Structures are given as structure tokens and as C-alpha cells.
Amino acid sequence: MKFLKEVFSKLGATAGLLLACLIIPQNIIAQPDPATLMWYEKPAKIWEEALPVGNGRLGAMYYGDPYSDKLQFNEDTYYTGGPYSTVVEGGYKVLPEIRKLLFEGRIVEAHLLFGRNLLGSPVEQMKYQSMGNLVFDFDNKSEVSNYRRELDLTTGITGISYEQDGVKYEREIFASYPDQAIFIKISADNPGAISFIC
């Protein structure tokens, strides 16, 4: 552990983490817990089937198609409409009356007074929007076997693995809060086997 602390301090957290991932033997990395692992044998066809990844500000839904993969992403300031305030000018003046009605058990009257004087205009929240789709179109279109799409609820890492023409492929997606980024790792166990357009 002392060695890893020195690596992190000299290279910075991100570079140190990448280097640490390369030097730590695979047999000491914890295996996924089946109780916290969601997995599927097919890619997602619709948004509700896609697997989420995010860090609180950035989010994405991952579909996991081996041929034409998609990551639909968004960011927390991307909404419909423009900037607006939900604060009603002078609304605070009715707060004592609302409290009085609540203490008297006149809930419906308090609710109506609240709705007319304290809810913003528009009353509803702006709609959260999808910012875009990142699509990876892979060159190899031959048949896929041993397909698996998963989300580890402990680590927040989602991805797929499959075999195609004797090559094992993996894609892993995770969101980093410190880096404020979503990372995608695409790998194969045969050099030169990965080819795609984005």
C-alpha cells in the first residue's frame, strides 16, 4: 500500500489510479457479489431496459449492443425552457396564515392558500432532457456468443462481454465524481481486433 500511495502522490490521482490498475494482479481484485450484480443475456432495445451510470451531475443509459452500441447521456443543467425562478414575490406574507390553518386542522384551506401564493410560475419543474447519443458502430458484424450485459451495484460499473470470431471483447463504463467524466474502456484479448466509428 505504501508503494501505491507514493504512485498517487507523484503522478496525481487519475494517472496513479490508471497505473495501479495495470500493476495490481487480477487475482487480488474482488470478484462481483451476485447479490449486487444485475445481468442480462441480450442488449437493451428500449431506454427502460438500458443500464444507468452516473455521478450525480452526469448520467447515461447504456444499451450494450455488440454491433452498434449506444450511450445516451445527459448533464444536470440541461432542461427544457430557459432560466426561471420559482419564488413568488411577496409569497412569504401568507405563511403565518397557512401555519394557522394547519394547526387548526384546516388542511385543504391551507393547501389552497399555499398553492395560490407560494408555488412558482410555472408550477411544475422543467423537464430533464437527454443531451445526446454517443454511438459506436463496430466493423465486425459476425455472430456473437457468450454475450453478457451487467451492472455492478457496488462499484457502479456497467458493461458487456462477448466472444466473436474467437476473440473475447469487453466494454466497461463508469462515472467518476472527482474527474466529472464518464469513462468507456473497450478491450479485446487479441491485438488489433477493435475497429469502430463513432
Steps between C-alpha positions, in 0.01 A plus 500: 500500500792737570610456139153595369489811721834611354371438145187706566695788656755517216272448202174650622186308586381423146835391354581310819170314487556402137851376579376316811238322289775377269729366773255338743472126431151394392474230769494757784225715347166425668255301291146636454241408763208313335263674743593842357549409135232549235565307180325425172558280197382756242565866417242759603251586227327792674602765757329319789719192441831693482731504803574829678835653584559839659668716761217729613565766235566289190287202412462251219300196398706219348341266242778246442453407134810316374456634145372855540532601864336805654556715807219752543633776726388812683629766738312657792464852357341388173124560531214625284435873494726771636603623842210582729432551869239306696494765773173699510562861599335577833388141547658480844231736634235222497720252687361591847145446375594163346655390832190614692273299268720191537499520882120534489480184289368685194734318265313557172477877559871513588582302186299734278656811654845350458432408136375848411774694676820296534529273196708642217391576149507267322394274787682199357869420479670532163541170313838328519631441148727252328802694373597249232597152392855374467486215246781253429456318169729194502637361175469129586142386438553123538308293756552562871502233775521498882347848514451656843388853596535600865493770764691459825298693759798507738748665263258671259681344204284386210606324181487201273716203410468264204696282259520554127720309251699348789574837662366603842378861512415714802360848545489669839336832583524692826453856622758680712388773737849649561574513126143603403510261205354177369766252386466223243757221478486279190728197500568172319733211577648513148705802384350694211153344542319826585378714213208744511374842401342736747 
